Amino acid sequence: MNSLTVELPDSLKQRIEELASLEGYTTSQFVASAAGEKLAVHLSMQFLREEAAMGNREAFDRYLAAVPEGEKGDD
């Protein structure tokens, strides 16, 4: 495992420490988890953008047109 020095405003550092403590994590565990979540969101958005770029609107519209109408209240 590697270490990373990060400069944070005092107020942010304090809030992170408080929340980590409440959740039963060390500050390092909390920050590592937050960074991992941010990375997962970024990678997911990148994947979805790439998939959307390969999409075919006409095929999508045909697919939707083939779906039967639901009964009232099937929202």
C-alpha positions, 0 to 999 in steps of 0.5 A: 500500500502507498501513502499520499499527502493531501492538503485540505482546508481545516474545516474539511479535515475536521468534518472528515475526521468526525464522520469517519469516527462516527462510522467507525473508520479511521480517517485514512479508511474513510478517505480511501473509500471516498476516493474509490467511490469517486473513481467508480462514478467516473469510470461508470460515466465513462463506460456509459458515454462510450456505450451511448456513442455506439448506440443506434437511435433507430434500433432503440426506437424500434425496440421501444415500439415493440414493448406492449403498453402496460395497464393503467397504474403500471407506472 
